[in-house]
Amino acid sequence: MEIELPKKIIKASRTNPKSVIIYSQPKMGKTTIAAALKDSLLIDLEQGSEFVDAVKYDVITKSKENKEIPIVTLKKLINKIRESNKEINGYTYKYIIIDTVSALEDIVLPLANKMYKDTPIGRNWMGNDVTELPNGAGYRYTRLALATTINEIEQLCDTVIILGHVKDKLVEQGGEEINERSLDLTGKMSAILCSKVDAIGYLYRDEENTVINFQPSESLLCGSRSEHLKGQKITVASSDSSGNVTIDWSKIFIDE
């Protein structure tokens, strides 16, 4: 079949992001707020959801119960969701929340080791941590393992939400050093992952409100491909004088 060159504008096929990173300082409530999303599954990778009401799966606790490493438990969960999706010919969960990506980076290390051992250069390697390879050569495999796992989860749902912690670092811009807030991952992984997702939001508290900022700046890693999120600061939670919290995602995930 011959290829026909496109000559007409093709309209966008999505409004809401397929993948979102939300990161913040510790104890800002991102787990609680994300778990309030209707039709979502929270994948808890650091036993941080004990105080949160949610449809959730505690990978670390389950792995201890089953006496297996966490990546094996996570892979079993991924396969189970895939089977369920196939049975219903759709998504079992509209949203899947990864809590947190820095914990996932640690969990995928055995997968990174296997990926390296499967290469010609690594087939005789007897180590158990590719990050200890000379000249940082092993970090390529940790990045690959992390990206592969996130991609697997992304295929299981309409939107994957990746929660993370903030990392402050000094960067040089225009001959001056500025403090930049970005996602807390090792080496180049933060920049690579952030370049692939559809939206990046920084979550913070503003008095009684919790806000997700999608507005990029020199000192803050944020942004969005979704038009309705570009340059926006959106309140997702607010509390009244009695401490009652209202959570509202409708301005982030709008009706399509």
C-alpha positions in Angstrom: 0.0 0.0 0.0 1.3 3.4 -1.0 1.7 6.2 1.6 -0.4 9.2 1.0 1.1 12.5 2.3 -1.3 14.3 4.7 -2.6 17.6 3.4 -5.3 18.5 5.9 -5.2 19.4 9.6 -6.0 16.5 11.8 -7.7 17.6 15.0 -6.3 16.6 18.4 -7.5 13.2 19.6 -7.1 13.9 23.4 -8.0 16.7 25.7 -6.8 15.3 29.1 -3.3 14.2 29.6 -2.4 10.5 29.2 0.4 10.8 31.8 0.9 13.3 34.6 3.7 13.9 37.1 2.6 15.6 40.4 5.5 16.3 42.8 5.7 18.2 46.0 7.5 18.6 49.3 6.8 15.8 51.8 3.5 15.7 53.7 1.6 18.0 51.3 -1.2 15.5 50.9 -0.6 14.4 47.3 -1.4 10.8 48.1 -4.7 11.7 49.8 -5.7 14.0 47.0 -4.8 11.6 44.2 -6.6 8.7 45.9 -9.8 10.7 45.9 -10.0 10.4 42.1 -13.1 8.3 41.2 -12.3 5.0 39.5 -8.6 5.0 40.4 -6.1 2.5 41.8 -3.3 3.7 44.1 -0.2 1.5 43.8 1.5 2.2 47.1 5.3 1.5 46.7 6.5 2.9 50.0 3.8 2.0 52.6 2.6 5.6 52.6 -1.1 5.1 52.4 -2.0 3.6 55.8 -3.9 6.7 56.8 -5.6 7.1 53.4 -9.0 5.7 52.4 -8.5 4.5 48.8 -8.8 1.6 46.3 -5.1 0.7 46.8 -2.6 -2.1 46.5 0.4 -2.1 49.0 3.2 -3.7 47.0 5.7 -3.7 49.8 3.4 -5.3 52.3 2.2 -7.9 49.8 5.8 -8.7 48.7 6.7 -9.4 52.4 3.7 -11.6 52.8 4.5 -13.6 49.7 8.3 -13.6 50.5 9.3 -12.2 47.1 11.0 -9.1 46.0 8.7 -6.1 45.3 9.3 -6.0 41.5 7.9 -9.5 41.3 4.8 -8.5 43.2 4.4 -5.4 41.0 4.7 -7.4 37.8 2.0 -9.8 39.1 -0.3 -6.9 39.8 0.4 -5.5 36.3 -0.4 -8.8 34.7 -3.6 -9.2 36.7 -4.9 -5.8 35.7 -4.0 -6.6 32.1 -6.0 -9.8 32.3 -9.0 -7.9 33.8 -8.9 -5.3 31.1 -9.0 -8.0 28.5 -11.9 -9.7 30.1 -14.0 -6.5 30.1 -12.5 -5.1 26.9 -11.8 -1.8 28.6 -10.0 -0.3 31.5 -10.6 -1.8 35.0 -9.3 1.5 36.4 -9.5 4.8 34.6 -6.6 6.2 36.6 -3.6 4.4 38.1 -1.5 6.3 40.6 2.2 5.4 41.1 3.1 6.4 44.7 6.0 7.2 44.4 8.3 7.2 41.4 11.5 7.5 43.5 10.4 4.3 45.3 9.7 2.7 41.9 13.3 3.6 40.9 14.6 1.5 43.7 12.1 -1.4 43.1 13.1 -1.8 39.4 16.8 -2.4 40.2 16.6 -6.2 39.9 15.0 -5.7 36.5 17.8 -3.3 35.5 20.3 -6.0 36.6 18.6 -8.6 34.4 18.5 -6.2 31.4 22.3 -5.7 31.7 22.9 -9.4 32.1 20.9 -10.1 29.0 23.4 -8.1 26.9 26.6 -9.6 25.4 28.8 -7.3 27.6 27.0 -8.2 30.8 26.4 -11.9 30.4 29.3 -12.8 32.7 28.7 -10.0 35.2 28.3 -11.4 38.8 27.2 -8.2 40.5 23.8 -7.3 42.0 23.7 -3.5 41.5 24.3 -2.1 38.0 24.6 1.4 39.4 28.1 0.3 40.7 29.4 -0.3 37.1 32.4 1.9 36.1 31.8 5.3 34.7 28.1 5.3 35.5 27.4 2.8 32.7 24.7 1.0 34.7 22.4 4.0 35.0 21.3 3.4 31.4 19.7 0.2 32.5 18.0 1.7 35.6 16.5 4.3 33.3 15.4 1.7 30.9 13.9 -0.5 33.6 12.0 2.5 35.1 10.7 3.6 31.7 9.6 0.1 30.7 7.7 -0.4 33.9 6.0 3.0 33.8 5.1 2.3 30.1 3.5 -1.0 31.1 1.4 0.7 33.7 0.4 3.5 31.4 -1.0 1.0 28.9 -3.4 -0.4 31.6 -5.4 2.8 32.1 -6.7 6.0 30.6 -4.3 8.1 32.6 -1.3 7.3 34.8 -0.5 9.7 37.6 3.1 9.6 38.8 3.6 11.0 42.3 7.1 12.2 43.3 9.1 14.2 45.8 10.8 17.5 45.0 14.6 17.9 44.7 16.2 21.3 45.0 19.4 21.8 43.1 21.6 24.7 41.9 21.7 25.2 38.2 23.5 27.9 36.1 21.4 30.1 33.8 22.8 33.1 32.1 26.0 33.0 34.2 24.0 33.0 37.4 23.2 30.2 39.8 19.5 29.7 40.6 17.7 27.2 42.8 15.6 24.9 40.7 12.9 22.6 42.0 12.5 19.4 40.0 11.5 15.7 40.4 13.7 13.7 42.8 15.2 11.0 40.6 18.8 9.9 40.0 20.9 11.5 37.3 19.3 12.2 34.0 16.1 10.2 34.8 14.1 13.2 36.0 14.7 15.1 32.8 14.0 12.1 30.5 10.8 11.1 32.3 9.5 14.7 32.4 10.1 15.1 28.7 7.9 12.1 28.0 4.8 12.8 30.1 2.0 15.1 29.0 1.8 17.3 32.1 4.0 18.2 35.1 2.5 19.9 38.1 4.0 21.1 41.4 1.7 20.7 44.3 1.8 23.1 47.3 -0.3 24.6 50.0 -1.7 28.1 49.9 -3.4 28.7 53.3 -6.5 26.5 53.3 -6.1 25.5 49.7 -3.9 22.9 47.9 -2.8 24.0 44.5 -1.2 22.2 41.5 0.9 24.6 39.5 1.4 23.8 35.8 3.0 27.2 35.1 6.7 26.8 34.1 9.3 29.2 35.3 13.1 29.4 35.5 13.1 27.8 39.0 10.3 25.4 38.7 9.9 22.3 36.5 6.2 22.4 35.3 4.2 22.4 32.1 1.5 20.7 30.0 0.6 19.6 26.5 -3.1 19.8 27.4 -4.4 23.3 26.4 -6.6 23.7 29.5 -3.7 23.1 31.9 -1.1 25.3 30.2 0.1 28.1 32.5 -2.6 27.3 35.1 -2.6 27.1 38.9 -5.5 25.0 39.8 -6.9 24.5 43.3 -7.6 20.7 43.8 -8.4 20.8 47.6 -9.7 23.2 50.1 -10.6 23.0 53.8 -13.2 25.0 55.8 -12.9 26.3 59.3 -13.9 22.9 60.8 -11.2 21.2 58.9 -13.4 19.5 56.4 -11.6 18.9 53.1 -13.2 19.1 49.7 -11.2 17.6 46.8 -12.1 18.5 43.2 -10.2 17.2 40.1 -12.8 18.5 37.6 -10.6 21.4 36.3 -7.7 19.0 35.6 -9.6 16.1 34.1 -12.4 17.7 32.2 -15.2 16.1 30.3 -14.1 15.1 26.8 
